[in-house]
Amino acid sequence: MPRSSAVSKPKPARTLAQLADRHALYERAVQDPEGDVKFFARTYRKIRGHDPISMREDFCGTAALCCEWARSAPDRTALGVDLSQDTMNWGLEHHIVPAGRDVASRVTLICDDVRAVKRPKVDLTCALNFSYYCFKQRAELLEYFTSVHAGLNRDGVFLLDMLGGTEAILEGNTDNDHGDFIYRWEQAKFDAFSHDFQCFIHFLFPDGSKIYRAFSYDWRLWMAPELRDLLLEAGFSKVHFYWEKTDAKGEGTGVFYEPDYVENQEIWWTYLAAER
Ligand SMILES: C[S@@+](CC[C@H](N)C(=O)[O-])C[C@H]1O[C@@H](n2cnc3c(N)ncnc32)[C@H](O)[C@@H]1O
């Protein structure tokens, strides 16, 4: 029996976009914490001859990488730094607390500007998914690289990534189909003189709904020689550029090497390592 005689209207069904979590989609679309941890440990060992223990993730966002680093070995510690407490809270709830007390006790998150956090010193600092592109002025990026250098232990290594290729400097969309959603990377505006680079991430769903501008970026697209020069100016002694090996079909294998020469391609990303 209905409790009320009023006719209740059926609730409109929620769209897939309304049901989705933009942080979970972002992680699926653009992150690979397990691959990053393997690459970092292998690269550090190759450069320094021993294992890194402490890792700092600048611009950590949901701190998925911090969590994976702490989970990957019982003595590893991670420090994540980000300006967004909300995003780090999401990471605490979805990664760090579920990872259990031991892992959680070895992860520290600090809500601050990456340039303001000076301690503790660490073996390895990373800045991924081009996050440092938010520093658009040369002096700002130099200040950031200098503070990373000062925050590393004597045999520390800084790992970062970069984007390049002939299409990196063009406006346009790139779609990747993940089955239950499409990840759309939009290069909305690129200024040929300043390299100011305005980009958005959108998520599109099979029911036609979308999360428009789920993430927005106001960046400068830095070029490889500029990065090498700034890292050396900031005090780093050596800069390594890596390139991913591909299989017969041209797919990335997850194995990186230091090439003598790289022929430019339409679009690429890669890791750099800078030795303190
Ligand atoms: C592109 S996301 C990177 C997330 C994640 N680390 C990754 O690799 O995908 C950029 C993050 O940088 C943070 N951020 C931007 N400027 C910052 C600054 N000056 N200091 C600290 N965090 C900053 C934002 O809050 C955002 O979470």
The ligand as an SDF file (V2000), in Angstrom:
LIG
                    3D

 27 29  0  0  0  0  0  0  0  0999 V2000
   48.4980   16.9270  -13.6300 C   0  0  0  0  0  0  0  0  0  0  0  0
   48.0650   16.7110  -11.8960 S   0  0  0  0  0  0  0  0  0  0  0  0
   49.2540   15.4810  -11.4970 C   0  0  0  0  0  0  0  0  0  0  0  0
   48.6790   14.3280  -10.7170 C   0  0  0  0  0  0  0  0  0  0  0  0
   49.5770   13.1230  -10.6180 C   0  0  0  0  0  0  0  0  0  0  0  0
   50.8060   13.4090   -9.9250 N   0  0  0  0  0  0  0  0  0  0  0  0
   49.9100   12.5190  -11.9480 C   0  0  0  0  0  0  0  0  0  0  0  0
   51.0880   12.1880  -12.1750 O   0  0  0  0  0  0  0  0  0  0  0  0
   49.0510   12.2940  -12.7710 O   0  0  0  0  0  0  0  0  0  0  0  0
   48.7030   18.2030  -11.2470 C   0  0  0  0  0  0  0  0  0  0  0  0
   48.5890   18.3810   -9.7340 C   0  0  0  0  0  0  0  0  0  0  0  0
   49.4740   19.4290   -9.3760 O   0  0  0  0  0  0  0  0  0  0  0  0
   48.8960   20.1790   -8.3040 C   0  0  0  0  0  0  0  0  0  0  0  0
   49.5970   21.4790   -8.2910 N   0  0  0  0  0  0  0  0  0  0  0  0
   49.5610   22.4590   -9.2340 C   0  0  0  0  0  0  0  0  0  0  0  0
   50.4380   23.4540   -8.9160 N   0  0  0  0  0  0  0  0  0  0  0  0
   51.0540   23.0750   -7.7610 C   0  0  0  0  0  0  0  0  0  0  0  0
   52.0790   23.6550   -6.9400 C   0  0  0  0  0  0  0  0  0  0  0  0
   52.6440   24.8140   -7.2530 N   0  0  0  0  0  0  0  0  0  0  0  0
   52.4750   22.9750   -5.8360 N   0  0  0  0  0  0  0  0  0  0  0  0
   51.9040   21.7920   -5.4960 C   0  0  0  0  0  0  0  0  0  0  0  0
   50.9470   21.1880   -6.2520 N   0  0  0  0  0  0  0  0  0  0  0  0
   50.5330   21.8140   -7.3610 C   0  0  0  0  0  0  0  0  0  0  0  0
   47.4190   20.1950   -8.6050 C   0  0  0  0  0  0  0  0  0  0  0  0
   46.6650   20.3830   -7.4360 O   0  0  0  0  0  0  0  0  0  0  0  0
   47.2210   18.7900   -9.2240 C   0  0  0  0  0  0  0  0  0  0  0  0
   46.7970   17.8460   -8.2520 O   0  0  0  0  0  0  0  0  0  0  0  0
  1  2  1  0
  2  3  1  0
  2 10  1  0
  3  4  1  0
  4  5  1  0
  5  6  1  0
  5  7  1  0
  7  8  2  0
  7  9  1  0
 10 11  1  0
 11 12  1  0
 11 26  1  0
 12 13  1  0
 13 14  1  0
 13 24  1  0
 14 15  1  0
 14 23  1  0
 15 16  2  0
 16 17  1  0
 17 18  1  0
 17 23  2  0
 18 19  1  0
 18 20  2  0
 20 21  1  0
 21 22  2  0
 22 23  1  0
 24 25  1  0
 24 26  1  0
 26 27  1  0
M  CHG  2   2   1   9  -1
M  END
$$$$
